[in-house]
Each structure stands twice: as structure tokens, then as C-alpha cells.
Amino acid sequence: MERILYATVVGIDALREGNNVIYTTQGKIFLGEAQNPVLSERVRRVVDIFQRAGIIHEVPADMIRTLWWKFMINVGINQASAALRGPYGLFQTSREAQQLMEASMGEVIALAKKLSIDLSHEDIEKWYVVLASHSLTGKTSMLQDVEAGRKTEVEMLAGRITELGRKHGVPPPVNEHLLDTIKKIEALNNI
């Protein structure tokens, strides 16, 4: 860990087309130590490089909370889009699709609270601001995997929420359902 910073990207809507990657929104890199009340020297060095390169970035005060926020986003939008086979536009316009995404995210919030991570339903609203910037036809990485017949990250998302939920007494019925559904999709694709 002395050589690695925490980091994640939120807001990119990259789409693979053959050997190319296209996007309409480049997103923002969040990086830092677990806690950043003052920037460490190594964070300052990376920030300096990003500023000189014009890379959009932010150093949150609580990077662990930010990682949980990103996890919540992925658990919600990636899995719901794969199960419904819908692009970002579906989640910008369909209340039913939004409800599935929010229910899955709600289980992450409940688990985070149990683990003393400060995540709330306001964080879902923050996600909607990001979602609104995405192309209507853009697709999550998990939907792209389903369409290409590749293995998805469902085990790292619904699988992990299901495991942690059981361990900590926080029932995750929506994520259990999504895990089962996406595993069936993978089986149909012979993955």
C-alpha cells in the first residue's frame, strides 16, 4: 500500500466498438489516501501530473466512502442494465428501470450503514446528476459484456453484496435476484 493510492473513475460512458473505445463523457478520476484531511506528498505529485495533463480529478476527504459510492453505482446501474438489456437512456427515462437500480443500490446503502460507511439515499441523487450526462445510447460495461457473450462482473457486485449481507445480517433480496438472473444470462451465453 505504500506505493498505491486508492482511485476510481465515475462518469465515463465508454463504449467498445471492435478495437476502439468511444465516449461522450470522460468522467472524473477520484484518488487519494483512505482519508485526505491534508494531501500527502504522493497525492500532491499525482494531482500535479493530472493538472498539467488536463485530467479531470478530485481528491475526496474520505476516499473509502467514495469507493463505496462507486460500488453502489456499479451494483445498481451495471446489473440492472445487464438484466434489462437497457442502455443509459432507459435509466434516464423509465421509472420502472430506475426502481430496480435504486432497490439494488439501497441494499448497498443498508450494508454500508451496518459497516459505518456514511452512504445515504442522497448518494443515489448524486448518481442521477452523473447519469444525466451520459449518452442515451451508451451502455454499461456489464451490458457490453452480456451482448458480447463475455463473463460479467456479477460475482464482484451482487455476489459480494449477497455474501456481505448474509455475513452482517442485512438481507439483499434484489441483489440475490440479480445474481441469479445474470448467471442465467451467462449460462445462456455458455460462459
PECOR-V725082 format. One record per residue. N is the residue number from 1. RES is the residue in one letter. PSI is psi in whole degrees, 0 to 359 (NA if undefined). OMEGA is omega in degrees with one decimal (none if undefined). D_CENTER is the distance of its C-alpha to the mean C-alpha in Angstrom with 2 decimals. Layout:
n=N res=RES psi=PSI omega=OMEGA d_center=D_CENTER
n=N res=RES psi=PSI omega=OMEGA d_center=D_CENTER
This chain:
n=1 res=M psi=340 omega=180.0 d_center=22.65
n=2 res=E psi=348 omega=-179.9 d_center=25.43
n=3 res=R psi=358 omega=-173.9 d_center=24.26
n=4 res=I psi=135 omega=172.4 d_center=20.48
n=5 res=L psi=153 omega=171.4 d_center=18.41
n=6 res=Y psi=143 omega=177.9 d_center=14.93
n=7 res=A psi=152 omega=173.5 d_center=12.61
n=8 res=T psi=162 omega=177.3 d_center=9.20
n=9 res=V psi=134 omega=176.8 d_center=8.82
n=10 res=V psi=134 omega=171.3 d_center=7.45
n=11 res=G psi=356 omega=177.5 d_center=9.29
n=12 res=I psi=141 omega=178.3 d_center=10.65
n=13 res=D psi=53 omega=-177.0 d_center=11.64
n=14 res=A psi=142 omega=179.8 d_center=13.30
n=15 res=L psi=124 omega=178.0 d_center=15.42
n=16 res=R psi=130 omega=173.8 d_center=17.57
n=17 res=E psi=99 omega=-175.1 d_center=21.17
n=18 res=G psi=238 omega=179.3 d_center=23.42
n=19 res=N psi=8 omega=-177.4 d_center=23.47
n=20 res=N psi=154 omega=173.1 d_center=22.01
n=21 res=V psi=126 omega=177.3 d_center=18.66
n=22 res=I psi=157 omega=178.4 d_center=18.82
n=23 res=Y psi=157 omega=172.6 d_center=16.76
n=24 res=T psi=340 omega=180.0 d_center=17.74
n=25 res=T psi=123 omega=-176.4 d_center=15.37
n=26 res=Q psi=347 omega=178.1 d_center=15.01
n=27 res=G psi=189 omega=-177.8 d_center=12.35
n=28 res=K psi=136 omega=175.5 d_center=12.90
n=29 res=I psi=126 omega=172.0 d_center=12.91
n=30 res=F psi=131 omega=-177.7 d_center=12.75
n=31 res=L psi=161 omega=174.6 d_center=15.18
n=32 res=G psi=185 omega=172.2 d_center=17.86
n=33 res=E psi=174 omega=178.0 d_center=19.49
n=34 res=A psi=316 omega=175.9 d_center=18.24
n=35 res=Q psi=140 omega=-175.2 d_center=20.35
n=36 res=N psi=57 omega=177.4 d_center=21.67
n=37 res=P psi=327 omega=174.6 d_center=24.63
n=38 res=V psi=140 omega=-178.2 d_center=26.42
n=39 res=L psi=129 omega=175.1 d_center=25.10
n=40 res=S psi=166 omega=-179.5 d_center=26.25
n=41 res=E psi=318 omega=-178.3 d_center=28.19
n=42 res=R psi=327 omega=174.8 d_center=25.60
n=43 res=V psi=317 omega=178.7 d_center=22.91
n=44 res=R psi=321 omega=179.8 d_center=25.64
n=45 res=R psi=316 omega=179.4 d_center=26.41
n=46 res=V psi=317 omega=178.2 d_center=22.92
n=47 res=V psi=318 omega=178.9 d_center=22.78
n=48 res=D psi=315 omega=178.3 d_center=26.22
n=49 res=I psi=314 omega=-179.8 d_center=25.26
n=50 res=F psi=319 omega=179.3 d_center=22.27
n=51 res=Q psi=315 omega=-179.9 d_center=24.65
n=52 res=R psi=328 omega=-179.1 d_center=27.32
n=53 res=A psi=353 omega=-179.8 d_center=25.09
n=54 res=G psi=28 omega=179.7 d_center=23.66
n=55 res=I psi=126 omega=-179.4 d_center=20.00
n=56 res=I psi=128 omega=-175.6 d_center=17.98
n=57 res=H psi=167 omega=176.1 d_center=16.79
n=58 res=E psi=143 omega=174.3 d_center=16.76
n=59 res=V psi=101 omega=-179.9 d_center=17.78
n=60 res=P psi=153 omega=177.9 d_center=16.65
n=61 res=A psi=322 omega=-178.2 d_center=19.28
n=62 res=D psi=95 omega=-175.7 d_center=17.02
n=63 res=M psi=328 omega=179.3 d_center=14.51
n=64 res=I psi=318 omega=176.4 d_center=13.77
n=65 res=R psi=318 omega=179.3 d_center=12.84
n=66 res=T psi=321 omega=177.2 d_center=10.50
n=67 res=L psi=321 omega=176.2 d_center=8.79
n=68 res=W psi=323 omega=177.5 d_center=8.71
n=69 res=W psi=313 omega=178.6 d_center=7.43
n=70 res=K psi=319 omega=177.2 d_center=4.26
n=71 res=F psi=315 omega=178.3 d_center=4.55
n=72 res=M psi=316 omega=178.9 d_center=5.75
n=73 res=I psi=310 omega=-177.9 d_center=3.69
n=74 res=N psi=318 omega=178.3 d_center=2.49
n=75 res=V psi=321 omega=-177.7 d_center=5.99
n=76 res=G psi=294 omega=-171.3 d_center=7.29
n=77 res=I psi=317 omega=-176.2 d_center=7.16
n=78 res=N psi=312 omega=-176.3 d_center=7.02
n=79 res=Q psi=317 omega=179.5 d_center=9.63
n=80 res=A psi=320 omega=179.8 d_center=11.56
n=81 res=S psi=323 omega=178.3 d_center=11.96
n=82 res=A psi=317 omega=-178.8 d_center=13.18
n=83 res=A psi=322 omega=-178.5 d_center=15.44
n=84 res=L psi=351 omega=-177.0 d_center=16.81
n=85 res=R psi=43 omega=-175.7 d_center=16.88
n=86 res=G psi=142 omega=176.5 d_center=15.99
n=87 res=P psi=180 omega=-179.8 d_center=14.84
n=88 res=Y psi=323 omega=-179.0 d_center=13.20
n=89 res=G psi=325 omega=178.1 d_center=16.76
n=90 res=L psi=321 omega=-177.2 d_center=16.92
n=91 res=F psi=347 omega=174.1 d_center=14.30
n=92 res=Q psi=340 omega=-171.5 d_center=16.21
n=93 res=T psi=336 omega=-174.3 d_center=19.48
n=94 res=S psi=117 omega=178.9 d_center=19.51
n=95 res=R psi=324 omega=179.9 d_center=19.66
n=96 res=E psi=317 omega=177.8 d_center=19.61
n=97 res=A psi=318 omega=178.5 d_center=16.29
n=98 res=Q psi=321 omega=-179.2 d_center=14.87
n=99 res=Q psi=320 omega=176.9 d_center=16.51
n=100 res=L psi=313 omega=179.6 d_center=14.89
n=101 res=M psi=313 omega=-178.0 d_center=11.33
n=102 res=E psi=323 omega=178.8 d_center=12.61
n=103 res=A psi=318 omega=177.5 d_center=14.48
n=104 res=S psi=317 omega=178.0 d_center=11.68
n=105 res=M psi=323 omega=179.2 d_center=9.87
n=106 res=G psi=325 omega=177.8 d_center=13.44
n=107 res=E psi=327 omega=174.8 d_center=13.87
n=108 res=V psi=317 omega=179.4 d_center=11.19
n=109 res=I psi=316 omega=179.8 d_center=13.13
n=110 res=A psi=318 omega=178.6 d_center=16.36
n=111 res=L psi=317 omega=179.1 d_center=15.61
n=112 res=A psi=316 omega=178.6 d_center=14.57
n=113 res=K psi=317 omega=178.9 d_center=17.86
n=114 res=K psi=329 omega=-178.7 d_center=19.75
n=115 res=L psi=14 omega=178.0 d_center=18.63
n=116 res=S psi=33 omega=173.2 d_center=19.59
n=117 res=I psi=129 omega=-173.9 d_center=16.22
n=118 res=D psi=75 omega=177.3 d_center=16.66
n=119 res=L psi=142 omega=-178.2 d_center=13.85
n=120 res=S psi=177 omega=178.9 d_center=15.24
n=121 res=H psi=339 omega=173.0 d_center=15.14
n=122 res=E psi=333 omega=178.2 d_center=15.68
n=123 res=D psi=333 omega=173.4 d_center=12.08
n=124 res=I psi=319 omega=178.0 d_center=11.35
n=125 res=E psi=322 omega=175.6 d_center=14.07
n=126 res=K psi=324 omega=178.3 d_center=12.61
n=127 res=W psi=321 omega=-179.4 d_center=9.61
n=128 res=Y psi=328 omega=176.6 d_center=12.53
n=129 res=V psi=317 omega=178.0 d_center=14.14
n=130 res=V psi=314 omega=-178.5 d_center=11.47
n=131 res=L psi=322 omega=-179.0 d_center=11.38
n=132 res=A psi=337 omega=-179.0 d_center=15.16
n=133 res=S psi=351 omega=-176.6 d_center=15.35
n=134 res=H psi=151 omega=176.2 d_center=13.97
n=135 res=S psi=138 omega=178.2 d_center=16.70
n=136 res=L psi=327 omega=-177.5 d_center=17.75
n=137 res=T psi=358 omega=178.5 d_center=18.10
n=138 res=G psi=155 omega=-176.2 d_center=14.91
n=139 res=K psi=145 omega=174.9 d_center=12.87
n=140 res=T psi=162 omega=178.0 d_center=9.44
n=141 res=S psi=324 omega=-178.9 d_center=9.94
n=142 res=M psi=321 omega=175.6 d_center=10.47
n=143 res=L psi=319 omega=177.0 d_center=12.98
n=144 res=Q psi=321 omega=177.6 d_center=14.58
n=145 res=D psi=315 omega=179.4 d_center=15.01
n=146 res=V psi=312 omega=-178.2 d_center=16.62
n=147 res=E psi=329 omega=-179.6 d_center=18.84
n=148 res=A psi=358 omega=-179.2 d_center=19.91
n=149 res=G psi=26 omega=178.6 d_center=20.67
n=150 res=R psi=158 omega=173.2 d_center=18.51
n=151 res=K psi=141 omega=-179.7 d_center=17.09
n=152 res=T psi=179 omega=178.0 d_center=13.46
n=153 res=E psi=22 omega=-175.1 d_center=10.96
n=154 res=V psi=326 omega=178.6 d_center=11.75
n=155 res=E psi=325 omega=179.8 d_center=13.68
n=156 res=M psi=343 omega=-178.4 d_center=10.99
n=157 res=L psi=274 omega=-179.4 d_center=8.95
n=158 res=A psi=323 omega=179.0 d_center=11.77
n=159 res=G psi=317 omega=-179.3 d_center=14.34
n=160 res=R psi=318 omega=178.0 d_center=13.32
n=161 res=I psi=319 omega=178.8 d_center=13.00
n=162 res=T psi=314 omega=179.0 d_center=16.30
n=163 res=E psi=310 omega=-179.0 d_center=17.91
n=164 res=L psi=323 omega=178.7 d_center=17.12
n=165 res=G psi=315 omega=177.9 d_center=17.98
n=166 res=R psi=317 omega=-178.3 d_center=21.26
n=167 res=K psi=323 omega=-174.1 d_center=22.03
n=168 res=H psi=10 omega=176.6 d_center=21.67
n=169 res=G psi=33 omega=177.9 d_center=23.10
n=170 res=V psi=99 omega=-175.4 d_center=20.14
n=171 res=P psi=133 omega=179.5 d_center=20.35
n=172 res=P psi=60 omega=-174.1 d_center=17.23
n=173 res=P psi=324 omega=-179.6 d_center=19.06
n=174 res=V psi=315 omega=179.7 d_center=16.36
n=175 res=N psi=327 omega=173.6 d_center=14.13
n=176 res=E psi=318 omega=179.0 d_center=17.46
n=177 res=H psi=316 omega=179.3 d_center=18.26
n=178 res=L psi=321 omega=176.6 d_center=15.09
n=179 res=L psi=311 omega=-179.9 d_center=15.71
n=180 res=D psi=315 omega=-178.7 d_center=19.28
n=181 res=T psi=313 omega=-176.2 d_center=18.71
n=182 res=I psi=326 omega=174.7 d_center=16.45
n=183 res=K psi=324 omega=176.1 d_center=18.85
n=184 res=K psi=320 omega=175.9 d_center=21.65
n=185 res=I psi=316 omega=177.3 d_center=20.22
n=186 res=E psi=319 omega=179.5 d_center=20.03
n=187 res=A psi=321 omega=177.8 d_center=23.58
n=188 res=L psi=330 omega=177.6 d_center=24.80
n=189 res=N psi=7 omega=-179.1 d_center=23.61
n=190 res=N psi=44 omega=179.0 d_center=25.53
n=191 res=I psi=NA omega=none d_center=22.66
